[in-house]
């Protein structure tokens, strides 16, 4: 279904002309209609959260597959940078797990909490800066789709309407992966999985970080549907053959 068809289907008739004008200016149709279908789940979105992408659905699918391969039971999950909550909600709907999901943005956590309620799942959402997050809890799974676009790179004009802090890394494309691994490598259970969505040129650099903080781990860099390197997984066992 085209963007125009979505507007005709979901926007009230007296609002359609205004919606089409916004669309012509590059405003995302997902914000106009107010939701997106993510992994068979309806997720509400607005300008406070990043719009969930197909690539991130594949991250969820791959993560669920690797959790099964590790034979993890009653899984304890930590998501860093939850945004709309789409990843945590999809995992919770398809897995026996407890999930804690962090985001530095209170507005994003409000959206995520609303989405969890709409989808009848319980998730522990916290307004937390990963730089200041301290816990004694141990996790089976850590998952994150953090900001990874370097500030000096070219980008699609459409993303200018989305929260910039959720898109652009602070120093370079591996900044948040470095912070996550440095902060949380001691908070993993002996049988663990780390799942990252990554920039397509950053895989080998993040792999080096993984071996620095988790020297006996196994790492897999994997491609998305468009054949770009888009995911990096770290586990205590070689489940990637």
Secondary structure as GFF3:
##gff-version 3
##sequence-region A 1 241
A	DSSP	alpha_helix	3	10	.	.	.	ID=ss1
A	DSSP	alpha_helix	13	24	.	.	.	ID=ss2
A	DSSP	alpha_helix	29	33	.	.	.	ID=ss3
A	DSSP	beta_strand	35	38	.	.	.	ID=ss4
A	DSSP	beta_strand	41	44	.	.	.	ID=ss5
A	DSSP	alpha_helix	54	70	.	.	.	ID=ss6
A	DSSP	beta_strand	75	80	.	.	.	ID=ss7
A	DSSP	alpha_helix	86	94	.	.	.	ID=ss8
A	DSSP	beta_strand	97	103	.	.	.	ID=ss9
A	DSSP	alpha_helix	106	118	.	.	.	ID=ss10
A	DSSP	beta_strand	124	127	.	.	.	ID=ss11
A	DSSP	beta_strand	139	144	.	.	.	ID=ss12
A	DSSP	three_ten_helix	157	161	.	.	.	ID=ss13
A	DSSP	three_ten_helix	164	166	.	.	.	ID=ss14
A	DSSP	alpha_helix	175	184	.	.	.	ID=ss15
A	DSSP	beta_strand	188	197	.	.	.	ID=ss16
A	DSSP	alpha_helix	203	213	.	.	.	ID=ss17
A	DSSP	beta_strand	218	223	.	.	.	ID=ss18
A	DSSP	beta_strand	229	235	.	.	.	ID=ss19
###
